[in-house]
Amino acid sequence: MDKFKKAIAAAAGGAATGTIGIPFMPDDTPWYGYLALYAITIGLPAVLTYFAPKNAG
C-alpha cells in the first residue's frame, strides 16, 4: 500500500507540473499535445515511483 500512496503523490506532483507547463505550449498546439503533456507529466513519475526499488537500509 505504501508504494501505491507514493505513486499517487507522484502523480499529483506531475499534475501540478503539467499545469505549470501549459503556458509554455505553442498557441497552435492541438488537443492531443496537451493530452501528451499530461500523460507524460502525470504517468511517468507515477510509474517510475511505483516500480522503483526500495532504498538499501
Steps between C-alpha positions, in 0.01 A plus 500: 500500500794730564614478137150589386489810723836617371387448140185707563711777653734493200201521265365801693838670468501419130156656460628820657803496271282443195278792596803725536620389156182600315593868448822391329319295237481663154167664408431261214546183709226246423296344779705182499812706574348601832393141559857384437633765738278374780560134417875550529501726804247293696564147377878489487568604863222274627624194312865560588414553867288187512763275347805655669685262731514572871805683628759276659489562871 
